[in-house]
Amino acid sequence: MAEVLAGAVLVVVLVGYWVARAHRRLSQVWFLGVAWRFLSGHRDDGRPGRLRRAGWRCGAAVMSVALAAGWVTDPQVTAIVLGFVAVCGLVLSAVLSWRWARQWKHRRVWLRPLHLAAHELAQVDRRRAPHAWLQVEPDRSAARLALPAGWSADDRDKKLLVQTATEKLGIEAPEVSWRLAGPRPLLMLAASQPPPARVTLADVLAAVDRAREDEPVWGLGKKSAVVASSLSGDSPHLGLSMGSGAGKSVTARALAAQMLYKGCVVLVLDYKMISHQWAQGLPNVVIARRPHEIHEALIWLGGEVDRRNEVALAGADLDGNVHAVVGSRIIVICEELNATMSKLRAYWRGLRNEDRSLPQRSPALEALDAVNLMGRQVLVNLVYMGQRLSVKAVGGDGDARESIGVIAFGRYTPSNWKMLAGDHPMPPPSRTPGRIQVVSDCVREVQCVFMTAREARELAVAGAVAALPHDMPGAGAVLAATAARIGSPDLLVSQGHATPGPRLVTLSEAVGEGIVSCKLPALRKASQRDGFPERVGLRSLAGEYRAADLAEWDAVRRE
C-alpha cells in the first residue's frame, strides 16, 4: 500500500513538472501558447472561475476530437449521436431560457442595483455577474451576500453594507447575521417579525398617552413596535393614498380621535356625506359635507391661518420662535379628494357663470394652498385622503404636494407608488385589512389601529376637549346641539361659546380651568388614592367630579 501511494505521489509530481515545463515551452510558440491558455481557462482580465472555464473548454475540445474521429470511422452512428446530443441541448436550452426569463425582472430590479451599489464596499469586481454573489428570495424575505475570501472590514463598513442592502432591497428592520470565519464570508439578511394581524385601541392606548400633542400613532409595525409621526418634525401634513376599500376612513378616524383626545379641533370635509358619522355631534368637531359648506369652510380656514399668523407675529422673538397662543391645533380631514376637488371646481364654475367678475380659480383652493404652505407654524395640519393623491387631487398645485412628507399607502399600484414614493423600493402589496406602508424618510409596514365608532367617540372627549372657534362655520350649530343634548343648566351657551359649569367637571377640565393647581398626570394618580373626592358621574370614558370638592381637596393638599 505504501508503495502505491509513493508511486501516485511521484506520478503527480512528474506530471506537474512536465506541465510546468510544457507551459514555459509552449508559450514560446504563439499558436501553441494560445491553445494552452485556452485549454487552461486563462483570461487576461483576471475574472474568477478559471477551473470551471478550463473544464468546459477541455470537455468541448475532447468532444470535438471524438466526434471528428467518429465521423471518419462510422458516420451513421456519429450522426445519430449528434442528433441525440442536439435534442438534449435544445431541451436544456429551453429550460435554462425559461428560468432566465422568469428571473430576468428579479435580477434587473433587485440584484443589479444592489450589485452596483455594494460591489465596492464588498470588494467584489464590478464585472462579476450579480447572481454569482447575491442571492435574494423572490419575495425578498431573505438575502445572502457571499463576500470574497479575506474580506476585511470594520464595524462602520459592516453597518454601511447592511444599510445599503436594506435600502436597495426594501427590507425593513431585517435580522442581520454574519459568518466571517472560514474562507467564504457571508452576510445574511432575513425579514423581521411582521406586524400583528389586528391592533385595537387597547393595544396602543398607553402609546397614545405617551405621545406628544403633535404625534398621532398609526399603529404597530415590525416586532410590534409603535409607529408614530410628528407633525412638527416629520411632516406638517399627512397623506392617505389608498385604493377603494383599503380603510382610508377608518385610518382617518383613528388619527382624528387621537388628536381630539390631545386637545385639538377637527374640521372634516366629507363630500361622501357619511364617512365620519362617528364624529357627528361631538363638541370639538365640525363636519362640512356639501360643496358650498366645504367651500365656506376652506375660505374660513384660510382667514384663520392669516389671523393666527398675525398673532404669531406679535408674539415672535428675534429667532422666529412663536410665544403667543394662536389657538388650539386644527386638524383638517380632507376626505376623498379625487371627487371633492372636481365638485368644488364645478361649484365655483357655477358661481362664475352668474358673476364673471369673480376670479378664475376658486378662492377655496387658493386658501387650501395657503394653509398647506403656512399652516404648520400656527398649528393647522391637513390630512389629504384619496385613492390617488395626484397634483389635481390636492388642489392643482405641485408645490403643495411637497409639503406632504408622510404618506400612507394601502392597496397601492406600482404607478401610484412610483408617482409618490419613487425614491423608495416598493414592498409587495398586502391584502391584510388595515395593513399599510407609512413612507417618510423610510418605509415602515404598519398594522393600523382599529377603533370602533363608539371607541373613537369616547376617546375624542376623554381628554382635553377644546372649544370650537366662535366664528368657525357650523360651530354654532354644534354648540347648540351639544347644549340641547346635555340639557344641563350648568352648560351656558353665550355668543357661540360653550362654557362648562363649575358643578360637574372632568379631571382634565379641572386642570384646564385652574380648579386644581397640579398637572393632569399627577391628578390622575391622586384620584386612585384614598381621600380623593368621590366620582359622581361618567362622561364617556372620563369620570365627573364636583368642582367644589376638587377645589377643597386641592386647598387641603397645598397646606
Residue pairs with C-beta under 8 A, 6 or more apart in sequence:
22 36
23 36
23 40
26 32
26 33
26 35
26 36
27 33
27 36
36 42
38 57
39 54
39 57
39 58
39 61
40 50
40 54
41 49
41 50
41 51
41 52
41 53
41 54
41 55
41 57
42 50
43 50
43 53
45 127
47 125
47 127
47 128
48 125
48 128
67 78
67 81
67 82
70 77
70 78
70 81
71 78
106 136
106 138
107 130
107 131
110 136
110 140
110 168
110 169
111 130
111 131
111 134
111 136
112 130
113 168
114 130
114 134
114 136
114 164
114 165
114 168
114 169
115 124
115 126
115 128
115 130
115 133
115 134
116 126
117 164
117 168
118 124
118 145
118 161
118 164
118 165
118 168
119 125
119 126
119 128
120 126
121 153
121 157
121 160
121 161
121 164
122 133
122 145
122 147
122 148
122 151
122 161
123 147
123 148
123 151
124 133
124 147
124 148
132 146
133 145
133 146
133 147
134 143
134 144
134 145
134 146
135 143
135 144
135 146
136 142
136 143
136 144
136 169
137 143
139 428
140 169
140 170
140 171
140 191
140 428
141 190
141 191
142 188
142 189
142 190
142 191
143 165
143 169
143 171
143 188
143 189
144 186
144 187
144 188
144 189
145 161
145 165
145 186
145 187
145 188
145 189
146 184
146 185
146 186
147 184
147 185
147 186
147 187
148 185
149 183
149 184
149 185
151 180
151 185
153 161
158 178
161 187
162 174
162 176
162 187
162 189
165 171
165 187
165 189
166 172
166 174
166 189
167 425
168 425
169 189
169 425
170 424
170 425
170 426
170 427
170 443
171 189
171 191
172 191
172 192
172 221
172 222
172 427
172 442
172 443
172 444
172 445
173 192
173 222
173 223
173 225
174 189
174 190
174 191
174 192
175 189
175 190
175 191
175 192
176 187
176 188
176 189
177 187
177 188
177 190
178 185
178 186
178 187
178 188
179 185
179 186
179 187
179 188
180 186
192 222
192 223
193 222
193 223
193 224
194 222
194 445
195 219
195 220
195 221
195 222
195 224
195 435
195 445
195 446
195 447
196 203
196 220
196 224
196 447
197 432
197 447
198 434
198 447
198 450
199 219
199 220
199 434
199 447
199 448
199 449
199 450
200 449
200 450
200 451
201 449
201 450
201 451
201 455
201 459
203 220
203 449
204 217
204 219
204 220
204 226
204 449
207 217
207 226
207 228
208 217
208 258
208 261
211 217
211 228
211 258
211 262
212 230
213 262
213 263
213 264
213 329
214 230
214 231
214 232
214 329
215 228
215 229
215 230
215 231
216 228
216 229
216 231
216 238
216 255
216 258
216 259
217 226
217 227
217 228
217 258
217 449
218 227
218 228
218 229
218 251
218 255
218 408
218 436
218 438
218 446
218 448
218 449
219 227
219 254
219 434
219 446
219 447
219 448
219 449
220 226
220 227
220 446
220 447
220 449
221 227
221 438
221 444
221 445
221 446
221 447
222 444
222 445
227 438
227 444
227 446
229 235
229 238
229 406
229 438
229 440
231 237
231 238
231 376
231 381
232 376
234 405
234 406
234 440
235 403
235 404
235 405
235 406
235 440
236 372
236 375
236 376
236 381
236 382
236 403
236 405
237 372
237 375
237 376
237 381
237 382
237 383
237 384
237 403
237 404
237 405
238 255
238 381
238 382
238 383
238 384
238 404
238 406
238 407
238 408
239 383
239 384
239 385
239 389
239 404
239 406
239 407
239 408
239 420
240 248
240 251
240 252
240 383
240 384
240 385
240 386
240 389
240 407
240 408
240 410
241 386
241 387
241 388
241 389
241 407
241 408
241 409
241 412
241 416
241 420
242 248
242 251
242 385
242 387
242 408
242 409
242 410
242 411
242 412
242 436
243 387
243 410
243 411
243 412
243 413
244 387
244 411
245 411
246 410
246 411
246 436
247 410
247 433
247 434
247 436
247 448
248 335
248 336
248 385
248 386
248 410
249 275
249 276
249 335
249 385
250 434
250 448
250 450
250 451
251 408
251 410
251 434
251 436
251 448
252 276
252 333
252 335
252 383
252 385
253 276
253 278
253 279
253 451
253 453
253 456
254 448
254 449
254 450
254 451
254 456
255 331
255 383
256 266
256 268
256 276
256 279
256 285
256 331
256 333
256 383
256 456
256 460
257 451
257 455
257 456
257 457
257 459
257 460
258 459
259 266
259 329
259 331
260 266
260 282
260 284
260 285
260 459
260 460
260 461
260 463
260 465
260 466
261 459
261 460
261 462
261 463
261 464
262 329
262 463
262 464
263 328
263 329
263 463
263 464
263 465
263 466
264 284
264 328
264 329
264 330
264 331
264 466
265 284
265 285
265 286
265 328
265 329
265 330
265 331
265 466
265 468
265 469
265 472
266 279
266 284
266 285
266 286
266 330
266 331
266 332
266 333
267 285
267 286
267 288
267 297
267 301
267 330
267 331
267 332
267 333
267 472
268 276
268 279
268 285
268 286
268 287
268 288
268 332
268 333
268 335
269 288
269 294
269 297
269 298
269 332
269 333
269 334
269 335
269 340
270 276
270 287
270 288
270 289
270 333
270 335
270 336
271 289
271 290
271 291
271 294
271 335
271 336
271 339
271 340
271 343
272 335
272 336
272 339
273 289
275 335
275 336
276 287
276 333
276 335
277 453
278 453
278 454
278 456
278 457
279 285
279 287
279 456
279 457
279 460
280 287
281 478
281 481
281 482
281 485
282 457
282 460
282 461
282 478
283 461
283 465
283 467
283 468
283 478
283 479
283 482
283 498
284 460
284 461
284 465
284 466
284 467
284 468
285 460
285 478
286 297
286 468
286 472
286 473
286 474
286 475
286 478
287 474
288 294
288 296
288 297
288 473
288 474
291 343
291 344
291 346
291 347
292 347
293 473
293 474
294 340
294 343
294 344
294 364
295 344
295 347
295 348
295 362
295 364
296 473
297 473
297 474
298 364
298 365
298 367
298 368
298 371
299 363
299 364
299 367
300 471
300 472
300 473
301 330
301 332
301 367
301 368
301 371
301 380
302 363
302 366
302 367
302 368
302 370
302 371
303 367
304 327
304 330
304 380
304 469
304 472
305 367
305 370
305 371
305 374
305 375
305 378
305 380
306 370
308 326
308 327
308 378
308 379
308 380
309 374
309 377
309 378
311 324
311 325
311 326
311 378
312 322
312 324
312 326
312 377
312 378
314 324
315 322
315 323
315 324
315 325
316 322
316 323
316 324
317 323
322 377
322 378
326 378
326 379
327 379
327 469
328 379
328 466
328 467
329 379
329 380
329 381
330 379
330 380
330 381
331 381
331 383
332 371
332 380
332 381
332 382
332 383
333 383
333 385
334 340
334 382
334 383
334 384
334 385
335 385
336 385
336 386
336 387
337 384
337 385
337 386
337 389
337 393
337 394
338 386
338 387
338 388
338 390
338 393
341 365
341 392
341 393
341 394
341 395
341 396
344 362
344 364
344 365
345 362
345 365
347 362
348 358
348 361
348 362
348 364
351 358
352 358
352 360
365 395
365 396
368 382
368 395
368 400
369 395
369 397
369 399
369 400
371 380
371 382
372 382
372 394
372 395
372 397
372 400
372 403
373 399
373 400
373 403
375 381
375 382
376 403
384 393
384 394
384 404
386 393
386 394
388 416
388 419
389 401
389 404
389 407
389 420
390 419
391 397
391 398
391 401
394 400
394 401
394 404
405 440
406 438
406 439
406 440
407 420
407 421
407 438
407 439
408 436
408 437
408 438
408 439
408 446
409 416
409 417
409 420
409 421
409 436
409 437
409 439
410 435
410 436
410 437
411 429
411 431
412 426
412 429
412 437
414 426
417 426
418 426
420 439
421 439
421 443
424 439
424 442
424 443
425 443
427 437
427 443
427 445
430 445
432 447
434 447
434 448
434 450
435 445
435 446
435 447
435 448
436 445
436 446
436 448
437 443
437 444
437 445
437 446
438 444
438 445
438 446
451 459
457 540
458 540
458 541
459 541
461 539
461 540
461 541
461 542
462 540
462 541
462 542
463 508
463 542
464 508
464 512
464 520
465 508
465 509
467 497
467 498
468 475
468 478
468 479
469 475
470 476
470 495
470 496
470 497
471 496
475 496
476 496
479 493
479 496
479 497
479 498
480 493
482 491
482 498
483 491
483 493
483 498
488 501
489 501
490 500
490 501
490 502
490 503
490 504
491 498
491 499
491 500
491 501
492 498
492 499
492 501
500 509
500 513
501 547
502 515
502 547
502 548
503 546
503 547
503 548
504 536
504 537
504 544
504 545
504 546
504 547
505 513
505 515
505 544
505 545
505 547
505 550
506 539
506 542
506 543
506 544
506 545
507 520
507 523
507 524
507 527
507 542
507 543
507 545
508 520
508 542
509 515
510 516
510 523
510 545
510 547
510 550
511 518
511 519
511 520
511 523
513 547
515 547
515 550
515 551
515 554
516 523
516 550
516 551
516 553
516 554
517 554
517 558
518 526
518 554
518 557
526 532
526 557
527 535
527 543
531 553
532 553
533 545
533 546
533 549
533 550
533 552
533 553
534 545
534 549
535 543
535 544
535 545
536 544
536 545
536 546
537 543
537 544
538 544
